[in-house]
């Protein structure tokens, strides 16, 4: 650690337990050298680009493997003003972690990476220069790859499955039973996102039936860190054999947006809504439309029993279960099974405070309450 000077400057260019990893399938690795570079004769000088807890775990693992590096510089998104009246400063977790450990930290320019240059010593090519990215949030322009002997990315899926910004979210939303982590090369931007050659992968990471994004990420983070260190050691020994992704098996994991979080009761079963809530709810609360107004569904689960004769209710019909203080919403069937009900316990109408389902029901128009149901669009 003494090899790294502690300093933090703005880079203003004008332009769960790691032991669990052993329970999963061993890393697949590839002993042909990367075709674009020779193996360095010395440990790496690393530029590590990250943002969140997943990238922190990867950096922590690399930092502990002192045999693979001679210096580490961190590139982080800049601080942001958040909260009411933008009165609080939010620092990305990777930045806080790096500063606490005396690492050199630079901020990504607020104008982004296009036309920028990387900080010293990464202005010029050297075989020992290594670019590492993990949950960085930026696509590295092709010219910025030139200074590096190797450029690698840690991705929380088994590529080519779930290329894109939200692989963990979509694995949960689609009801997958297992997932994994891959280390890939970072190639030219024109080749497409997450299309690099695979240097290593860990498969068989279980997705519990009640998994949420926040509960699953710690396992994947520790697995990713351990895998990355193993890949770096193979690179230094000249034993890495990258292999191309099977383009016939590509699936996408697009960024989660407000539209992603919209519930369509005519298309989404109660099981599907529950999965999407566990996958997306931490960043984009599920919502449905009622009378032209957006209503967030903040606590949802498939109802264990039918509230009434489902054949009499169109999808989106909501009734109040008074004893359970919950809203029950009719949904389409899950696959070939019968139609289902979704239990909703907490609700927030746009512009109003969060309420439990019974309180929210009492605020509905009198006509809806008297007839005993309302209808989501």
N, C-alpha and C positions, 0 to 999 in steps of 0.2 A: 504493500500500500504506500510505503514511503517513496516509491518510484513516481508517484503522481502528485503534482502540485495542486494545492487547493485554490481554485479560483472559479468565479462565476461571472461570465460576461455575456452581454447581449450580442448575438451574432447578427450584426446589422449590415448586410450586403445590399448594395444598391440594386443589384439585380434580384391445499390440504397437506400433507406431509410428503416430503420427497421420497420416503421409503416405499410409498405405494406404487411408485413407478416400476419397481421390481416385479409387481404382480401382473403387469401387462406384458403383452408380447414383446420380445426383444426388438431393439431397433434394427430395421432393415438398412443396410448401408451399401454403398456401391463401391476395385483397387486401381481403376483407371483414373489418372489425374484429370482434373477439370481441363477441358480442351482449350479454354481461353487463357490459361495461366499456368505457370509452373509452381510447384510447391516451394514456399519460402524457405530460406536457409536459416531463418531466425524466427522467434515468436512474433506474433502479430502486433501491429500497431492498429488498434481498433477504434473506429468511429461507430458508436452505438446509437441508433436512432429509435426512440420509443416514446411512450406516453403513459400507459396505464399499468395496473398491477400485473398483467400478463408479461409486459416488457420488463418490469422490475424483477420478476422471478428469473427471467432469462439473464438479465444483467448480473443478478446476485450469483447465479451459478457460474458465470464466466469469471466474475471477480474472484471467486474462491478457487478457480483453476489457474493458479499463477504460472503454471508451466506453459500456458498457451498464449500469453500476452506479455508485452513489454510496456505498453501504455494503453490507456482507455480514455477516450474523450466521448462525451455524451452530447447528443443533439436532441433537444426537447421542444415541444410547442411552447410558445411564450405564456407567461402568466395572463390570467383573464380576470376582469372585474365581474363579479357575480352578485346575486342577492338583490334585495330591494334597494333601489337607487344606485345599484352597482357600487356598493360601498365596501364589499369584501373582495380580497384578492385570492384567487384560486391558482395554486401551483400544481402542474401535472405531477402525479406520483413519481414518475421516473426522475424528474428534476429534484424533488425533495430528497429522494433516496440517494441520488448521486452526490448532492451537496453535503449531505450528512456524512458521507464517506470520503470526502475530500477530492472528488473527481472534478475535472474540468468540465464545465457545462456551458453550452452555447444554445441560444434560442433560434428557432427557425424564424426567418424574416416574416413579418406580418403579411408581406406580399407573396409569400410562398417560395417554392424552390426554383421556379422557372427563372432562368437568367442569373441565378445566384451562384456562388462558389462555396465549396466546403472550407472549414477553418484549417489552419496550419496543424499538422504537416501534410494535409490531404489536398494540396493544390496540384501536386505532380504525382505521376505514377511511381509506385514502388511495389515489388512483389509481396512485401510483408504488410502492405496496407490492406485492411479488412473492413468492409462495410457490413454491419449487422443491423437488421431491422426487425422489430417485433411490435405489432399494434402501433405503428408509427402514424398512420393516418394521412400520409402523403405518398404519392407515386414519385419515385426518384427519376428525374429526367435522364435520358440516355447519356448526355455529355458528362454528367456528374459521376458516372460509373468508371470513367477512364482512369482516375488515380488509383484504383483498387486492383490488387491481385486477385481478390475474391470478393464477392458480394452475396450475402446470404440473408434469407428471411425465415423466421420461425412462424409457422402458420398452424392454428389449432383445428386442423381437420386432416383427413387422409386424402391428400390431393391425388387425383384431380377432382375429387368430390368436394363440393362447397368452396369453389373459388369465389373470392369476393370479401366484402367488408364484415359480414356477420355470420361466419361459419358455425359458431357455437349456438347462436340463436336459432338458426334454421335446422340444425340437427335436433334440437329439442322440439321445435314447432312441428317437425315432420314425424315425430315419434320414433326416432332412431333408438336402438338399444345400446349401441356402442359407437364410439368415435375414436379419434386419435390425434396425433400431432405430426407434422412434417417439417423438415428443413429443406428448403429449396434454394436454388440460385436465383438471384435477382437479375433478370435479363433486360433487354431493350424494351422500352415502354411500348413500342409498336407491336411487340409479340403478344401483348395482353396481360392483364393482371393475374398474378399467381400461376403463370404458365412455365415457370422455370424447371430445370432438371432437379430431380429428387436426390439428395445426398443421404437422407436417413429418415426413418419414420417409426413411430411407435403406435401400434394398433391395439384394439381390444380394451380401450378405456371405457368402462361401463357408464351408461346414462341411466340413473335410477328413475323409476316411474314418476317420482315427485320432484325430479331435478328442476332447478331454476338456473338461469344464467349465472347468478352470483354464487350458487352452491356448487356448480360444476367447474367453474373457472379455476379455483385453487388446485384441483387435481391436474388439470391440463397445464397450468402454469409450471408446476413442479416437474411434470413429465417433459415439457418443452425445454426447460433449463438443462436437465440432465442430458437430453438428446443433443442439444446444441453443443455442449462440452465434448461429448463423444465424437461428434462430427468434426469439431475443430482439431481434436487430437489426431484423428485419421488424416485430415488435411496436412498437418505438420509432418506426419510419417509418410506422406505420399501414397496413402492406401485408399483414398476416396475414389469411388466409381459412380459418378452421377448417372442416372438413367432418365430418359425422357418420360413425360407423363403420357398416359394413354388417352389420346384426345377423343376417343369414342365413349369415354366414361365421364366426361366433364359435366358437372352440375354447378349451378350458381347459388351464391349466397349474397343477394343484394343488400345494400344498406337498409336498415330499418327506418321507416319514415312514419309520419302520421297516417298516411294512407295504408301502410302495412298493418297498422294497429286497428283499422276499422273492422268491425264485426258485421258480417252479413249472415243473419240467422237462416236465410234461405239456402246458403251454401256451406256454412260452418256448423258442424255438429257440436254438442256440448263438450265432447272429448277434444275436438279440434280447438275450440275456444280456450279450454283449460290449458292446452299445450302452448298456444300462442301467448296466453297471459304469462305463463312461466318463462317463456322465451323472450318476450318483448317488453313485459310490463315494467321492468326496471328503468327503461329509457323512453318508452312510448306507451303510456297506459291505453289499454283497449277502450274503444268507444263505439257507440252506435248512435243513430239519429232518432230523435223523438220529436215529432212536430216541428221539424226544421232546426232543432237545437241539438248540439252535440252533448252526449251524456257519457261520462267515463265510467267504466265498469271496473272497480278497483279491487274487488274481492270476489272471485268466481271459482266454481267447481262443478263438475257434473252432479246433478241431483241423484241421490241413491234410489229414489222412488219417484214414480209419476204422480203429479199433483192432481191430475184429473184425466178424463178421457182425451188423449192426445189427438185423436182423429177430429175432435171438434175445434181444435185451435191451429191456426196458421202459424208458420214459423215467425218468430218475433213477438208473438202474443205473450204478455207478461201479466202474472197474477201475484198477489201478495199471499205468502204463507205466514199468517199472523203468529201462530205459535212459535215458528222458527225465526221470526223477524227477518225474513229473507224474501227476495223477489225470485220467482220462478219463471223462466223464459223458455218458450217452446222453440226447439231447434230441429233441423233436419236430422235424419238418421245417420249414425256412424257406420258407414259401409252398408252392409246388407242387414244390419240390425234394425230394431224398431226406432221410431222417432224418440227424441230424448228431451229432457229438461235441463236447463242450466240454472244453478243456484247462484244468486248475486247477493252479497251481503253488504257491500259498501258502494256508494254511488256518488258521483259529483257532476252536477249539471254545470255547463259552461257559465262562468261568471259567478258561481255560488260556492259555498263551502261544502266539504265532503260530509255526507250523512250516512247513517245506517239505512238499510232498505226500508224499514217501517217508517222512519221519519221522512224519507224521500217520498214514499207513497202518499203520505198525508198531505204533501204539498202539491199533488197532482190536481188537475181540474176536477170539480165536483162530479161532472158527468162520467169521467173515467172511473172514479171511485165507486159511484153508484152502480154502474154496470159490472164492476168487478174485474176489469182488465184494461190494459192499455196496449198499444201496438208500436213496437220499434220498426223503423223503416229499414 
